[in-house]
Amino acid sequence: MKFRPPTAAQAAALSLSGAVLGGLLIGALIGDRWDCNPAAALVGLFLGIVVGFYNLAKAIWTKK
């Protein structure tokens, strides 16, 4: 089986899901550390969503 590089859609999906999950994980870890878990996890989740959609929009609208 030959290696095929990911398509643009696969790369965008991985980037979006990685940013959302990463933001949630970092927010949960910060919340555990500072004892404000639900608030920090939500802030991390929303920051991950914003960063993920920014990267998605940048990937869609950049010319190659």
C-alpha positions as CSV (number, residue, x, y, z in Angstrom):
1,M,0.0,0.0,0.0
2,K,1.5,3.3,-1.1
3,F,1.4,6.4,1.2
4,R,-0.8,9.1,0.0
5,P,-0.6,12.6,1.4
6,P,-3.8,13.9,3.0
7,T,-6.2,15.8,0.9
8,A,-7.1,19.4,1.8
9,A,-10.4,18.3,3.3
10,Q,-8.7,15.7,5.5
11,A,-6.1,18.2,6.6
12,A,-8.8,20.8,7.4
13,A,-10.9,18.3,9.4
14,L,-7.9,17.1,11.4
15,S,-6.8,20.7,12.1
16,L,-10.3,21.7,13.3
17,S,-10.8,18.7,15.5
18,G,-7.3,18.9,16.9
19,A,-7.7,22.6,17.8
20,V,-11.1,22.0,19.5
21,L,-9.9,18.9,21.5
22,G,-6.6,20.6,22.3
23,G,-8.3,23.7,23.6
24,L,-10.7,21.6,25.7
25,L,-7.8,19.5,27.1
26,I,-5.7,22.5,28.0
27,G,-8.6,24.3,29.6
28,A,-9.5,21.2,31.6
29,L,-5.8,20.9,32.8
30,I,-5.7,24.6,33.8
31,G,-9.0,24.2,35.5
32,D,-7.7,21.3,37.6
33,R,-4.6,23.2,38.5
34,W,-6.5,26.4,39.6
35,D,-9.7,24.7,40.8
36,C,-12.0,26.3,38.3
37,N,-12.6,23.3,36.0
38,P,-15.9,24.0,34.3
39,A,-15.1,27.6,33.5
40,A,-11.6,27.0,32.3
41,A,-12.7,24.0,30.2
42,L,-15.4,26.1,28.5
43,V,-13.0,28.9,27.8
44,G,-10.5,26.5,26.3
45,L,-13.2,24.9,24.3
46,F,-14.4,28.2,22.8
47,L,-10.8,29.3,22.1
48,G,-10.2,26.0,20.4
49,I,-13.3,26.5,18.2
50,V,-12.2,30.0,17.3
51,V,-8.7,28.9,16.4
52,G,-9.9,25.8,14.5
53,F,-12.4,27.8,12.4
54,Y,-9.7,30.5,11.8
55,N,-7.3,27.8,10.4
56,L,-10.1,26.3,8.4
57,A,-11.0,29.6,6.8
58,K,-7.3,30.3,6.1
59,A,-7.0,27.0,4.4
60,I,-10.1,27.5,2.3
61,W,-9.3,31.1,1.2
62,T,-5.6,31.0,0.6
63,K,-4.5,30.7,-3.0
64,K,-1.9,28.1,-3.8
